Amino acid sequence: MNLLDRYIFRSVLLTTVAAVALFTFVLVAGNIIRDLLGLLLSGQLPIASFVRLVLLLIPFVMYYALPLGILTGVLLTLGRLSSDNEVTAMRAAGMSVPRIARPALILAGLGVLLALKVNFESMPWARVQYHKELAIAVRANPLSYIRPKTFIREFTGVVIYIGAKDERSKDGNDVKDVWFWQLDQQKRVIRFIRAESGRVDYDEATNDFVISLSHAREENHDLKAPDVYVQPLLVSTVGQVSDIRLSLARYFGSGMVNQKLPWMTYSELIKEKLRIENEPTPAGGERQRARDEMKVALTIQDKINMALAVFSFAFIGVPLGIKVSRRETSANLGVAVMLALAYYFLIVMVGWLDQHPEYRPDLLLWLPNLVLLSLGFLLLRRLDRA
């Protein structure tokens, strides 16, 4: 690799690293706002756990940030070189466009190897660890989940409002002015309780919240027509209502994570594939078995194709960067995002066919990369002949 190759390689590398960092920051920020910020602000998530979880998000978003970053790096670098007439000078010296692009494509090849490592090892491990540590962090202080002066809607079929915590309580578990609504599947109220006081405890053995209410007034609506008030409500005032138990397992689990196929490493995916193949097929279950096998195959092919996208994006970015000759960062970022959106849209469309193994979506998944590589080859060849 001569001096010029090193110059181009270094320029593309530095720009790509900056672009990957930018996209990683944007994607991590989105996940933080969606999953972690509310827990942090409510005091449910300690700072140390929050930082650890943010770091575990990085391998996950790198799955998407690497292809975008290499495309942006190639577009920005070659666009700048072309705009400054450096590409013209290289071609005048007898260098072809593929020869000029060789350092960028070598970097893209190395990026494919990195992406394979991330997709099959780092990302699955980090994703599983993320959910485990999130569950552990919340379970370590489950009572912080009950927040005064807030309508708590996280539990299916239930809405809870607590006016305040009792300052006289020694352990902080006694509460005042408790409102409890039980809803049916259509979100209609079938039971309402208002209590002057109560207590919230956590049953670690069952992973449940246990809410005990005192000095309560209870209303029970007609289960068939809870929103019709022709008949009088069944109202009762009692000293104490039977304990209300709300399971946390459905939200934070019991410390075990239900590992999804995209969260499996390569060796785990192969084991899952062999398990399905060796499992006896019940009568009439051939189609479901084919679907299960296709889901595993699609997961493996998707991870491979997302790694190959690093090279495909770089390959098509070479003629686009040279031809368009833009120095503006925003314009090149726009081109990169549009190409990536088109690519991901095709990937999603193929993924919809996972229930139809007869259409071979595992092979169709290669189509977006083949389209990018073919288009890049045609553009590169035309540019080289110009």
CORCORRA-V744550 format. One record per helix or strand of 3 or more residues. SS is the DSSP state (helix for helix, strand for strand). FROM is the first residue (numbers start at 0). TO is the last residue. Records with the same first field share a line. If there is no record, write none. Layout:
BEGIN
SS = FROM-TO, FROM-TO
END
This chain:
BEGIN
helix = 2-40, 46-82, 85-91, 96-139, 141-144, 248-251, 260-262, 265-277, 285-323, 328-354, 356-358, 360-363, 366-384
strand = 157-164, 173-182, 188-202, 207-219, 233-246
END
